[in-house]
Structures are given as structure tokens and as C-alpha cells.
């Protein structure tokens, strides 16, 4: 597999060539909001350098709201219309590498038998993922502290490294070779610059818990859960912006002459998430909900799927309205849980 160089002034031609063969999905800028992954149209100018805050690619593969089926009654006959999306070859560009790894977590939930989700599968199975390493790492990233990032490379089809006026495109799968057709070969200088940027990514924000097996360190009765719960306002921002959170709700709604069954985003941080039909709620207070989020990320998903549920993308760190910092929580867990005033 041969790596290539994509000059930034050649990006329009590059996109045009890709769009002749694939449906191309990439982050598009929105006014006063994070960029969002959209299917590109001719002339679009996506953000490929990873420099902006963006919604997770999860929102394309697992939409925030999605109609699953429609039920109609016509002349005494009931018809059920499936809404499984079209299975077509896609290329997803401009994906932060931690977000690309988070897709692997979603794959474990929605693609592994015996509960394969046909809606997610139709978008995901025929999609190539091209990750990006930006020229400057986000201050909130802590990817190298959650996992061995070297193991992430085989999980994507190519990685684009921002080298200023050009991208170094590292091909990491046979499928990825179809993306770089016609691009120039790298020089020794390009290779050295790429290797330097990769080392910066690997060593960025290495925290005290980096070499810890967190699934063995998180305790059910840790005092830190109470402190988080005292701050948390249960807004759900951390879950909704997380690239690997997969919780959803399914409801039926009457829409004129038909009934629509839809799936929408949900989160374990909401009070009614575990509310049962008979009225019992095993997580009626915020403490067990705060505990569930981190135990699920770092313990339960490892036990169930063998993966870490957090990839260190830092969105929850940047966007939490009450400044609950997951990095600080994990540092304290591994340092012996030194008490901290709740007011801090």
C-alpha cells in the first residue's frame, strides 16, 4: 500500500474524482454551531483538516432522529413500509481519529450478531473511513491516555495528516488504495513531517492514568460519583456529543393517516431513561446515573466487547456547562481518590 500527497489546492479535483465513484460524506461548516457530517454536493467546501469543533460522525451513521417504519391502513388493508436506508458505497472524510475509533465501539453494539441493526449496517458496512490528524491538537484531547493509539490505524482505511499546504495520506487498508488514485508520491521530507505529527498526537496530554487498566480501578462505592452528581445538571450534553454513546429510545407516533415508528437519541443521564412501566426507577437519583456513564465507558464495555468506550475526543471536557472534567475524575481514581470540595 503506497502513501500519497494531496496538495490542498488540488482538493476540489480530488473531491470531484471521489464523488464520481462514491457518496462522499464530510464535515460542513454551520453558522454558530459545530460542523456537521453531510453528504457532499458538487462545489461544497468541507472541513478536511480537523481544525474545527464538529458533531461526531455518529450523527450520520446513527441519526439523532430516524423513522424506522411506517404503518398505513388503506381500504381495510394494513401495509408496513420499511425505511432501511440505501446501501451504497460511501467515503467519510475529515473524521478525527478518536472519532474513527469510536465508530469501532458503535460497530460492536450495532453490527455484532445476533442483534445486527439493519439501519446502522446499511450506512456503515459499505463506508470507508478516512481519519485526519490536524496540524494542532485540540487542548481537550487525551487519546493516548485511553488506549494504545497505534492499534487504531488498522481500523480506518486511510489517515490524512495536515502538513500545512498539503495532506500526507497514509493508506491503511486495501480499500483505501481506491481513494488515493492519481495523487503524488511523498518525499523523504513529507515522511519525516508525517512521523513527527503522529508522535505529537501519540504523546499529547498523556495523563497519570494512561497505563492503568481502568476497568480494574473503578469502584462502585467511590466517593467521586457523589461529587460529580452534586455538580451535574443532567443536560445530556456529554452523551449527545460523545462519538461512541449509543443509547436510544423508540416510540410510535400517529402522523395523519399512518403510524411512524422512530428512533431518537437518549441518554442514561436522564431521569426517565430507566423508568419502568410500573413506576419503579432504579436510577431515580443523579448519583447512580453519573456512576453509570463512567463505569459503562471504562468497565462494562471492556467486559462486554473488549474495547474502551472513551477515545479521548474531549468534547465532554469542552462542552460540559458545569465543568465536570472526565480527565480529572480518572486521575483521581488512579491516585487514590483524594477528596475534593464539591464547590470547586
VOBA-1610 file (N, C-alpha, C; in pm, whole numbers, padded with zeros to 5 digits, always signed):
BEGIN
Unk+00085-00119+00000Unk+00000+00000+00000Unk+00088+00124+00000Unk+00068+00212-00098Unk+00155+00329-00115Unk+00088+00454-00061Unk+00160+00527+00025Unk+00111+00654+00075Unk+00124+00761-00033Unk+00044+00867-00019Unk+00040+00971-00122Unk+00035+01110-00058Unk+00052+01210-00143Unk+00044+01351-00102Unk-00071+01417-00177Unk-00157+01488-00101Unk-00266+01564-00160Unk-00241+01713-00133Unk-00205+01787-00237Unk-00188+01931-00222Unk-00325+01994-00197Unk-00331+02091-00105Unk-00460+02148-00068Unk-00526+02223-00184Unk-00446+02274-00278Unk-00507+02342-00392Unk-00564+02243-00494Unk-00542+02114-00469Unk-00597+02010-00557Unk-00720+01942-00495Unk-00765+01992-00380Unk-00877+01927-00312Unk-01005+01926-00396Unk-01042+02036-00466Unk-01165+02029-00547Unk-01162+01916-00650Unk-01048+01899-00718Unk-01037+01791-00815Unk-01042+01655-00747Unk-00979+01646-00631Unk-00980+01522-00552Unk-01123+01484-00515Unk-01200+01581-00466Unk-01338+01554-00427Unk-01424+01517-00547Unk-01402+01586-00658Unk-01479+01556-00779Unk-01455+01413-00825Unk-01329+01369-00818Unk-01296+01233-00857Unk-01361+01131-00763Unk-01358+01158-00633Unk-01420+01067-00538Unk-01571+01061-00558Unk-01632+01177-00582Unk-01778+01183-00595Unk-01827+01115-00722Unk-01738+01091-00816Unk-01778+01017-00935Unk-01791+00868-00908Unk-01735+00823-00795Unk-01737+00680-00762Unk-01811+00649-00632Unk-01816+00746-00541Unk-01873+00722-00408Unk-01967+00836-00369Unk-02052+00805-00270Unk-02117+00913-00195Unk-02017+00961-00092Unk-01981+01087-00098Unk-01877+01141-00010Unk-01944+01216+00106Unk-01904+01181+00227Unk-01958+01243+00348Unk-01843+01313+00420Unk-01866+01437+00462Unk-01759+01513+00526Unk-01822+01624+00610Unk-01746+01679+00707Unk-01799+01787+00790Unk-01814+01917+00713Unk-01933+01975+00722Unk-01962+02103+00659Unk-01989+02207+00768Unk-01936+02327+00746Unk-01949+02432+00846Unk-02095+02477+00857Unk-02135+02509+00981Unk-02266+02565+01007Unk-02249+02695+01084Unk-02339+02788+01065Unk-02330+02916+01134Unk-02356+02898+01283Unk-02263+02945+01365Unk-02278+02944+01512Unk-02306+02805+01568Unk-02252+02703+01505Unk-02273+02566+01553Unk-02156+02480+01505Unk-02131+02370+01574Unk-02024+02281+01527Unk-02051+02230+01386Unk-01945+02203+01313Unk-01960+02146+01179Unk-02033+02012+01189Unk-02099+01975+01080Unk-02181+01853+01081Unk-02153+01771+00956Unk-02148+01639+00972Unk-02122+01549+00859Unk-02243+01543+00767Unk-02218+01575+00639Unk-02324+01577+00539Unk-02275+01507+00412Unk-02369+01456+00333Unk-02335+01407+00200Unk-02306+01527+00110Unk-02190+01526+00046Unk-02145+01642-00032Unk-02215+01651-00166Unk-02234+01774-00210Unk-02281+01805-00344Unk-02168+01875-00419Unk-02171+01874-00553Unk-02066+01943-00629Unk-02051+02089-00584Unk-01927+02130-00564Unk-01900+02268-00523Unk-01891+02288-00374Unk-01931+02190-00294Unk-01920+02204-00148Unk-01775+02213-00105Unk-01752+02287+00005Unk-01617+02304+00059Unk-01614+02250+00202Unk-01591+02121+00217Unk-01591+02061+00351Unk-01467+02099+00430Unk-01475+02076+00561Unk-01362+02099+00650Unk-01288+01966+00664Unk-01172+01956+00602Unk-01099+01829+00599Unk-00978+01827+00691Unk-00943+01943+00750Unk-00818+01949+00827Unk-00836+01921+00975Unk-00960+01895+01020Unk-00984+01862+01160Unk-00965+01977+01256Unk-00964+02100+01207Unk-00931+02214+01292Unk-01049+02270+01369Unk-01172+02233+01332Unk-01291+02292+01394Unk-01360+02191+01485Unk-01431+02243+01583Unk-01521+02158+01659Unk-01629+02108+01566Unk-01661+01981+01576Unk-01761+01922+01488Unk-01849+01823+01565Unk-01969+01803+01514Unk-02054+01698+01566Unk-01987+01564+01534Unk-02009+01463+01616Unk-01946+01333+01588Unk-02003+01269+01462Unk-01923+01191+01391Unk-01975+01121+01272Unk-02087+01023+01305Unk-02100+00990+01431Unk-02212+00907+01476Unk-02345+00963+01427Unk-02356+01096+01418Unk-02483+01157+01381Unk-02522+01127+01237Unk-02425+01087+01154Unk-02459+01044+01018Unk-02491+00894+01016Unk-02409+00815+01084Unk-02427+00670+01082Unk-02545+00627+01168Unk-02573+00701+01274Unk-02682+00671+01367Unk-02754+00803+01395Unk-02843+00846+01306Unk-02902+00979+01314Unk-02971+01007+01448Unk-02974+01133+01484Unk-03038+01172+01609Unk-03187+01137+01609Unk-03247+01141+01491Unk-03388+01104+01475Unk-03400+01027+01344Unk-03464+00912+01349Unk-03472+00829+01229Unk-03603+00749+01230Unk-03681+00762+01124Unk-03802+00681+01109Unk-03762+00540+01068Unk-03806+00441+01144Unk-03772+00302+01118Unk-03873+00234+01026Unk-04000+00266+01044Unk-04103+00208+00958Unk-04230+00291+00966Unk-04315+00274+00864Unk-04447+00338+00862Unk-04553+00230+00844Unk-04662+00245+00915Unk-04775+00153+00905Unk-04895+00231+00853Unk-04951+00186+00742Unk-05068+00252+00681Unk-05183+00153+00668Unk-05304+00205+00684Unk-05424+00126+00659Unk-05500+00189+00544Unk-05515+00112+00437Unk-05585+00161+00318Unk-05687+00057+00274Unk-05813+00097+00276Unk-05918+00005+00233Unk-05922-00123+00313Unk-05898-00113+00442Unk-05900-00231+00528Unk-05774-00314+00523Unk-05678-00272+00442Unk-05552-00346+00430Unk-05440-00270+00503Unk-05362-00343+00579Unk-05251-00283+00653Unk-05121-00305+00577Unk-05049-00197+00552Unk-04922-00205+00482Unk-04810-00150+00573Unk-04701-00225+00579Unk-04585-00182+00659Unk-04472-00146+00562Unk-04426-00025+00572Unk-04321+00026+00484Unk-04189+00037+00562Unk-04091-00041+00523Unk-03960-00034+00588Unk-03884+00088+00537Unk-03809+00153+00627Unk-03735+00274+00592Unk-03584+00252+00600Unk-03541+00128+00577Unk-03396+00099+00579Unk-03328+00183+00470Unk-03224+00258+00505Unk-03159+00345+00406Unk-03089+00267+00297Unk-03060+00337+00187Unk-02994+00275+00073Unk-02851+00233+00110Unk-02818+00111+00071Unk-02681+00062+00092Unk-02600+00099-00031Unk-02514+00200-00017Unk-02436+00249-00131Unk-02293+00275-00086Unk-02197+00265-00177Unk-02057+00288-00138Unk-02035+00433-00097Unk-01975+00451+00021Unk-01953+00583+00075Unk-01807+00599+00117Unk-01762+00723+00119Unk-01635+00759+00179Unk-01661+00871+00278Unk-01619+00852+00401Unk-01635+00955+00503Unk-01499+01019+00529Unk-01487+01148+00500Unk-01363+01222+00512Unk-01365+01313+00634Unk-01244+01356+00676Unk-01233+01457+00781Unk-01273+01412+00919Unk-01263+01282+00946Unk-01303+01226+01075Unk-01184+01232+01171Unk-01200+01298+01284Unk-01095+01291+01386Unk-01064+01145+01414Unk-00936+01113+01433Unk-00901+00973+01458Unk-00969+00917+01583Unk-00982+00992+01693Unk-01058+00936+01806Unk-01204+00908+01772Unk-01262+00988+01683Unk-01400+00962+01639Unk-01407+00836+01553Unk-01304+00817+01471Unk-01299+00696+01389Unk-01292+00572+01476Unk-01214+00579+01584Unk-01206+00466+01676Unk-01338+00446+01749Unk-01408+00555+01777Unk-01538+00544+01843Unk-01638+00469+01756Unk-01622+00479+01623Unk-01710+00403+01534Unk-01691+00254+01556Unk-01569+00214+01593Unk-01546+00073+01625Unk-01630+00029+01745Unk-01649+00119+01841Unk-01734+00089+01957Unk-01878+00073+01911Unk-01925+00164+01825Unk-02061+00153+01772Unk-02079+00024+01693Unk-01976-00015+01619Unk-01984-00140+01542Unk-02008-00260+01633Unk-01945-00260+01750Unk-01964-00372+01843Unk-02110-00380+01887Unk-02172-00264+01906Unk-02309-00260+01956Unk-02409-00295+01845Unk-02389-00241+01723Unk-02492-00248+01621Unk-02467-00349+01509Unk-02346-00405+01502Unk-02317-00498+01393Unk-02292-00641+01438Unk-02258-00662+01565Unk-02226-00797+01609Unk-02353-00879+01624Unk-02349-01001+01573Unk-02461-01093+01587Unk-02478-01132+01733Unk-02599-01166+01777Unk-02717-01191+01694Unk-02809-01069+01676Unk-02767-00952+01726Unk-02856-00836+01720Unk-02801-00731+01624Unk-02792-00765+01499Unk-02740-00674+01398Unk-02849-00574+01359Unk-02815-00446+01363Unk-02910-00340+01333Unk-02906-00309+01182Unk-03013-00336+01108Unk-03009-00319+00962Unk-02998-00173+00918Unk-03044-00081+00999Unk-03040+00061+00964Unk-02896+00113+00973Unk-02831+00081+01084Unk-02691+00120+01100Unk-02603+00047+00997Unk-02630-00080+00977Unk-02548-00160+00885Unk-02554-00105+00742Unk-02672-00058+00700Unk-02687-00008+00563Unk-02598+00113+00538Unk-02574+00193+00641Unk-02487+00309+00625Unk-02340+00275+00650Unk-02315+00182+00738Unk-02178+00160+00787Unk-02098+00059+00705Unk-02159-00053+00666Unk-02080-00165+00615Unk-02011-00135+00482Unk-02066-00045+00405Unk-02006-00013+00275Unk-01943+00126+00277Unk-01899+00168+00395Unk-01841+00302+00412Unk-01694+00293+00448Unk-01611+00362+00371Unk-01470+00376+00404Unk-01450+00498+00494Unk-01363+00484+00593Unk-01337+00592+00687Unk-01198+00648+00663Unk-01190+00779+00638Unk-01063+00848+00623Unk-01049+00944+00741Unk-00957+00912+00830Unk-00937+00993+00950Unk-00842+01109+00920Unk-00836+01204+01013Unk-00747+01319+00997Unk-00673+01345+01127Unk-00545+01378+01114Unk-00464+01427+01225Unk-00437+01575+01196Unk-00495+01666+01274Unk-00478+01809+01244Unk-00338+01858+01276Unk-00305+01974+01222Unk-00172+02034+01245Unk-00154+02069+01393Unk-00263+02109+01459Unk-00259+02142+01602Unk-00361+02055+01674Unk-00317+01984+01780Unk-00408+01900+01856Unk-00501+01987+01942Unk-00623+01943+01959Unk-00715+02016+02047Unk-00668+02002+02191Unk-00683+02110+02268Unk-00634+02110+02406Unk-00702+02004+02492Unk-00824+01965+02453Unk-00901+01872+02535Unk-00875+01726+02503Unk-00802+01698+02395Unk-00777+01558+02358Unk-00688+01489+02460Unk-00720+01363+02487Unk-00633+01280+02572Unk-00635+01136+02520Unk-00629+01122+02388Unk-00644+00992+02322Unk-00541+00891+02369Unk-00414+00932+02375Unk-00307+00840+02414Unk-00316+00794+02557Unk-00403+00856+02636Unk-00421+00814+02775Unk-00532+00710+02789Unk-00615+00694+02686Unk-00724+00598+02695Unk-00692+00463+02634Unk-00594+00462+02540Unk-00569+00339+02465Unk-00434+00349+02393Unk-00391+00240+02337Unk-00273+00240+02251Unk-00317+00284+02112Unk-00291+00410+02077Unk-00345+00464+01952Unk-00283+00400+01828Unk-00170+00333+01844Unk-00113+00260+01730Unk-00209+00153+01680Unk-00288+00098+01770Unk-00382-00008+01732Unk-00503+00048+01659Unk-00518+00180+01653Unk-00633+00239+01587Unk-00616+00244+01435Unk-00493+00248+01389Unk-00469+00268+01246Unk-00537+00163+01158Unk-00529+00034+01191Unk-00593-00066+01103Unk-00745-00056+01099Unk-00804+00023+01187Unk-00950+00034+01193Unk-01006+00139+01098Unk-00917+00210+01026Unk-00961+00307+00925Unk-00900+00266+00791Unk-00944+00332+00686Unk-00894+00298+00552Unk-00781+00389+00508Unk-00772+00507+00567Unk-00663+00600+00538Unk-00661+00706+00646Unk-00545+00770+00662Unk-00531+00881+00756Unk-00467+00997+00682Unk-00529+01115+00694Unk-00475+01236+00634Unk-00407+01320+00742Unk-00279+01348+00722Unk-00201+01430+00816Unk-00188+01571+00758Unk-00227+01672+00834Unk-00221+01809+00786Unk-00078+01862+00798Unk-00011+01879+00685Unk+00127+01927+00683Unk+00136+02071+00632Unk+00028+02147+00650Unk+00030+02287+00610Unk-00035+02310+00475Unk+00044+02308+00368Unk-00011+02330+00234Unk-00048+02200+00165Unk-00039+02090+00238Unk-00065+01959+00179Unk-00107+01860+00288Unk-00170+01753+00244Unk-00201+01641+00332Unk-00114+01522+00294Unk-00058+01459+00394Unk+00006+01329+00374Unk-00104+01225+00395Unk-00131+01142+00295Unk-00237+01042+00304Unk-00174+00905+00323Unk-00189+00852+00444Unk-00138+00719+00476Unk-00247+00616+00451Unk-00224+00526+00359Unk-00323+00423+00326Unk-00306+00307+00424Unk-00415+00268+00489Unk-00407+00165+00593Unk-00491+00042+00562Unk-00554+00038+00443Unk-00629-00080+00403Unk-00626-00092+00252Unk-00659-00209+00202Unk-00663-00228+00057Unk-00773-00142-00005Unk-00885-00130+00064Unk-00992-00045+00012Unk-00946+00099+00000Unk-00861+00142+00093Unk-00815+00280+00093Unk-00734+00319-00029Unk-00679+00219-00098Unk-00600+00249-00218Unk-00684+00315-00327Unk-00814+00286-00329Unk-00901+00346-00431Unk-00923+00495-00407Unk-00892+00541-00287Unk-00912+00683-00255Unk-00800+00769-00310Unk-00679+00714-00316Unk-00560+00795-00346Unk-00512+00783-00491Unk-00591+00723-00576Unk-00551+00708-00716Unk-00522+00844-00778Unk-00409+00856-00844Unk-00374+00979-00913Unk-00301+01082-00830Unk-00280+01055-00701Unk-00210+01151-00616Unk-00059+01131-00625Unk+00017+01233-00583Unk+00163+01231-00594Unk+00226+01146-00484Unk+00346+01099-00509Unk+00420+01023-00409Unk+00485+01118-00308Unk+00501+01074-00182Unk+00564+01160-00082Unk+00715+01162-00094Unk+00775+01271-00049Unk+00920+01281-00042Unk+00967+01237+00096Unk+01097+01226+00114Unk+01152+01193+00246Unk+01114+01301+00348Unk+01111+01426+00302Unk+01071+01536+00390Unk+00926+01521+00435Unk+00840+01480+00342Unk+00699+01457+00375Unk+00685+01346+00479Unk+00758+01239+00459Unk+00750+01125+00551Unk+00795+01165+00690Unk+00904+01243+00698Unk+00954+01288+00828Unk+00853+01379+00897Unk+00790+01467+00820Unk+00690+01558+00878Unk+00569+01479+00928Unk+00527+01379+00852Unk+00415+01295+00895Unk+00447+01221+01024Unk+00566+01164+01031Unk+00606+01090+01151Unk+00612+01181+01272Unk+00658+01304+01252Unk+00663+01399+01363Unk+00525+01435+01414Unk+00430+01454+01321Unk+00293+01487+01361Unk+00227+01370+01433Unk+00255+01249+01388Unk+00200+01131+01456Unk+00254+01119+01598Unk+00381+01147+01619Unk+00437+01141+01753Unk+00374+01246+01843Unk+00347+01364+01788Unk+00280+01467+01867Unk+00141+01423+01909Unk+00071+01356+01817Unk-00062+01305+01851Unk-00053+01198+01959Unk+00039+01106+01944Unk+00053+00995+02039Unk+00084+01044+02180Unk+00165+01148+02192Unk+00214+01193+02322Unk+00137+01312+02377Unk+00034+01356+02308Unk-00042+01473+02350Unk-00125+01442+02475Unk-00109+01523+02577Unk-00189+01511+02701Unk-00185+01369+02760Unk-00066+01315+02776Unk-00055+01186+02844Unk-00072+01210+02994Unk-00173+01147+03051Unk-00214+01172+03189Unk-00176+01054+03279Unk-00181+01073+03412Unk-00135+00969+03504Unk-00204+00833+03489Unk-00325+00831+03437Unk-00396+00703+03424Unk-00368+00633+03292Unk-00274+00684+03213Unk-00251+00633+03078Unk-00220+00484+03074Unk-00142+00436+03167Unk-00102+00295+03163Unk-00184+00208+03258Unk-00294+00265+03309Unk-00375+00191+03405Unk-00484+00111+03334Unk-00517-00001+03391Unk-00633-00077+03345Unk-00753-00025+03424Unk-00817+00078+03369Unk-00921+00148+03443Unk-01037+00058+03479Unk-01061-00045+03400Unk-01172-00135+03431Unk-01148-00211+03561Unk-01024-00212+03608Unk-00995-00273+03738Unk-00989-00172+03851Unk-00995-00042+03818Unk-00977+00062+03919Unk-01107+00132+03959Unk-01207+00127+03871Unk-01332+00196+03903Unk-01413+00114+04001Unk-01453+00179+04110Unk-01524+00110+04218Unk-01666+00163+04229Unk-01757+00073+04261Unk-01899+00106+04270Unk-01925+00214+04375Unk-01856+00207+04489Unk-01884+00298+04600Unk-01783+00412+04611Unk-01717+00446+04501Unk-01619+00554+04503Unk-01688+00686+04536Unk-01625+00766+04621Unk-01683+00894+04663Unk-01692+00996+04551Unk-01618+00974+04443Unk-01617+01071+04334Unk-01753+01079+04264Unk-01831+00971+04265Unk-01962+00974+04200Unk-02054+01076+04265Unk-02048+01084+04395Unk-02133+01181+04467Unk-02094+01324+04432Unk-01965+01349+04418Unk-01919+01484+04384Unk-01962+01523+04244Unk-01952+01430+04147Unk-01997+01458+04011Unk-02147+01486+04011Unk-02223+01403+04082Unk-02368+01417+04085Unk-02411+01550+04144Unk-02335+01601+04240Unk-02370+01729+04301Unk-02354+01845+04203Unk-02264+01830+04106Unk-02244+01935+04005Unk-02336+01916+03884Unk-02360+01793+03846Unk-02427+01761+03719Unk-02570+01816+03717Unk-02609+01875+03603Unk-02745+01924+03584Unk-02825+01833+03490Unk-02768+01718+03456Unk-02836+01616+03373Unk-02885+01673+03241Unk-02802+01754+03176Unk-02842+01814+03047Unk-02823+01715+02932Unk-02738+01614+02951Unk-02715+01515+02846Unk-02612+01556+02741Unk-02551+01673+02758Unk-02454+01720+02659Unk-02341+01619+02639Unk-02288+01563+02747Unk-02175+01471+02737Unk-02211+01350+02652Unk-02331+01298+02669Unk-02372+01179+02594Unk-02406+01211+02449Unk-02478+01320+02428Unk-02520+01354+02292Unk-02403+01389+02202Unk-02298+01449+02260Unk-02182+01486+02180Unk-02075+01378+02179Unk-02092+01275+02256Unk-01995+01166+02261Unk-02000+01086+02131Unk-01885+01057+02070Unk-01886+00983+01943Unk-01918+00835+01956Unk-01917+00782+02080Unk-01940+00639+02096Unk-02065+00605+02174Unk-02131+00701+02238Unk-02254+00672+02311Unk-02361+00626+02213Unk-02434+00522+02250Unk-02525+00458+02155Unk-02668+00446+02206Unk-02701+00506+02318Unk-02834+00490+02376Unk-02940+00558+02291Unk-03056+00493+02279Unk-03165+00550+02200Unk-03298+00508+02260Unk-03403+00577+02216Unk-03540+00544+02253Unk-03616+00515+02124Unk-03720+00434+02132Unk-03806+00405+02017Unk-03950+00436+02057Unk-04019+00512+01974Unk-04157+00549+02001Unk-04240+00539+01875Unk-04372+00526+01893Unk-04467+00527+01782Unk-04547+00657+01789Unk-04572+00714+01672Unk-04645+00841+01667Unk-04740+00840+01548Unk-04863+00885+01572Unk-04962+00895+01465Unk-04932+01019+01382Unk-04916+00998+01252Unk-04883+01108+01160Unk-04986+01107+01047Unk-05097+01176+01066Unk-05201+01177+00964Unk-05266+01042+00948Unk-05248+00980+00830Unk-05312+00852+00802Unk-05222+00733+00831Unk-05107+00756+00890Unk-05015+00645+00918Unk-04959+00657+01059Unk-04895+00551+01100Unk-04822+00550+01227Unk-04674+00534+01195Unk-04591+00620+01250Unk-04447+00612+01231Unk-04380+00560+01358Unk-04293+00465+01339Unk-04207+00420+01449Unk-04070+00483+01427Unk-04023+00559+01524Unk-03896+00629+01507Unk-03801+00600+01623Unk-03675+00616+01591Unk-03568+00603+01691Unk-03508+00741+01712Unk-03483+00777+01837Unk-03423+00907+01866Unk-03318+00890+01975Unk-03231+00988+01983Unk-03122+00984+02080Unk-03176+00985+02223Unk-03109+00915+02310Unk-03143+00913+02453Unk-03013+00904+02531Unk-03021+00916+02662Unk-02900+00909+02744Unk-02931+00858+02883Unk-02837+00786+02938Unk-02851+00733+03074Unk-02846+00844+03178Unk-02820+00968+03138Unk-02817+01079+03231Unk-02955+01140+03256Unk-03055+01098+03180Unk-03191+01147+03200Unk-03263+01061+03304Unk-03346+01126+03385Unk-03413+01056+03495Unk-03506+00946+03446Unk-03574+00969+03334Unk-03671+00870+03289Unk-03610+00761+03201Unk-03478+00761+03184Unk-03413+00661+03099Unk-03439+00520+03150Unk-03437+00501+03281Unk-03458+00369+03340Unk-03594+00356+03408Unk-03685+00451+03383Unk-03818+00445+03443Unk-03898+00332+03380Unk-03947+00242+03465Unk-04021+00125+03417Unk-04171+00153+03413Unk-04241+00067+03338Unk-04384+00087+03319Unk-04463+00088+03448Unk-04420+00010+03546Unk-04491+00003+03674Unk-04456+00117+03767Unk-04362+00205+03723Unk-04329+00322+03805Unk-04197+00313+03878Unk-04137+00194+03886Unk-04009+00183+03956Unk-03896+00239+03870Unk-03802+00307+03934Unk-03686+00362+03864Unk-03560+00331+03945Unk-03476+00238+03897Unk-03355+00201+03972Unk-03250+00311+03975Unk-03263+00412+03889Unk-03169+00525+03891Unk-03246+00656+03898Unk-03323+00672+04003Unk-03405+00792+04017Unk-03324+00913+04062Unk-03204+00891+04116Unk-03117+01000+04161Unk-03000+01016+04064Unk-02934+01131+04069Unk-02826+01158+03975Unk-02700+01077+04006Unk-02675+01041+04131Unk-02553+00968+04164Unk-02539+00839+04084Unk-02637+00750+04085Unk-02618+00627+04006Unk-02611+00654+03856Unk-02671+00762+03809Unk-02662+00793+03667Unk-02521+00841+03631Unk-02462+00924+03716Unk-02325+00970+03693Unk-02228+00853+03697Unk-02250+00764+03792Unk-02165+00646+03803Unk-02178+00556+03681Unk-02300+00538+03632Unk-02325+00451+03518Unk-02247+00496+03395Unk-02244+00626+03370Unk-02178+00676+03249Unk-02032+00636+03245Unk-01959+00659+03354Unk-01816+00628+03352Unk-01788+00479+03367Unk-01868+00410+03447Unk-01849+00266+03460Unk-01875+00197+03325Unk-01974+00246+03251Unk-02004+00187+03122Unk-01891+00209+03024Unk-01837+00333+03022Unk-01729+00367+02928Unk-01603+00284+02953Unk-01563+00276+03078Unk-01431+00223+03108Unk-01432+00082+03168Unk-01547+00030+03204Unk-01551-00104+03265Unk-01645-00198+03190Unk-01773-00161+03182Unk-01872-00254+03127Unk-01848-00283+02979Unk-01815-00181+02900Unk-01792-00207+02758Unk-01666-00290+02735Unk-01567-00273+02822Unk-01448-00358+02810Unk-01484-00503+02841Unk-01566-00523+02942Unk-01606-00658+02979Unk-01693-00721+02870Unk-01778-00641+02807Unk-01873-00695+02709Unk-01813-00711+02570Unk-01734-00610+02526Unk-01686-00607+02388Unk-01534-00608+02374Unk-01462-00589+02485Unk-01317-00585+02476Unk-01263-00453+02423Unk-01342-00346+02427Unk-01298-00214+02381Unk-01321-00112+02492Unk-01246-00002+02486Unk-01267+00109+02578Unk-01369+00202+02516Unk-01471+00239+02591Unk-01580+00319+02537Unk-01549+00466+02520Unk-01437+00512+02575Unk-01395+00651+02559Unk-01267+00655+02478Unk-01263+00743+02377Unk-01145+00754+02291Unk-01071+00886+02312Unk-01110+00964+02412Unk-01037+01085+02446Unk-01060+01201+02351Unk-01179+01212+02291Unk-01205+01321+02196Unk-01218+01456+02264Unk-01251+01457+02394Unk-01253+01581+02470Unk-01378+01666+02458Unk-01480+01622+02385Unk-01599+01706+02370Unk-01667+01731+02504Unk-01678+01627+02586Unk-01745+01645+02715Unk-01666+01740+02804Unk-01534+01741+02789Unk-01450+01833+02866Unk-01476+01977+02823Unk-01484+02000+02693Unk-01502+02135+02641Unk-01643+02189+02662Unk-01745+02101+02658Unk-01882+02148+02649Unk-01965+02132+02775Unk-01915+02064+02876Unk-01993+02048+02999Unk-02021+02185+03061Unk-02147+02221+03086Unk-02179+02355+03137Unk-02137+02377+03282Unk-02107+02268+03355Unk-02065+02284+03495Unk-01921+02236+03515Unk-01849+02216+03404Unk-01705+02186+03407Unk-01669+02058+03482Unk-01749+01954+03461Unk-01707+01821+03507Unk-01605+01771+03405Unk-01483+01747+03452Unk-01373+01708+03364Unk-01342+01561+03385Unk-01374+01480+03284Unk-01355+01336+03296Unk-01208+01301+03318Unk-01117+01382+03266Unk-00974+01357+03283Unk-00936+01369+03430Unk-00990+01470+03495Unk-00962+01491+03637Unk-01018+01377+03721Unk-01138+01333+03686Unk-01201+01223+03759Unk-01115+01097+03751Unk-01068+01064+03630Unk-00988+00944+03612Unk-00852+00955+03680Unk-00794+01074+03678Unk-00668+01095+03750Unk-00686+01069+03898Unk-00796+01115+03953Unk-00822+01096+04097Unk-00846+00949+04130Unk-00917+00881+04042Unk-00942+00738+04066Unk-00811+00662+04077Unk-00715+00695+03990Unk-00588+00624+03988Unk-00489+00675+04091Unk-00519+00790+04151Unk-00431+00847+04252Unk-00478+00816+04393Unk-00583+00738+04405Unk-00631+00702+04537Unk-00748+00783+04584Unk-00814+00855+04492Unk-00938+00925+04522Unk-00925+01027+04634Unk-00830+01117+04621Unk-00817+01223+04720Unk-00943+01309+04718Unk-00999+01342+04836Unk-01123+01419+04839Unk-01106+01558+04780Unk-01212+01607+04719Unk-01213+01739+04659Unk-01341+01809+04698Unk-01336+01938+04735Unk-01459+02009+04769Unk-01555+02009+04651Unk-01684+01986+04680Unk-01782+01981+04575Unk-01794+02114+04505Unk-01767+02223+04574Unk-01786+02358+04518Unk-01682+02393+04415Unk-01574+02317+04406Unk-01466+02351+04314Unk-01510+02346+04169
//
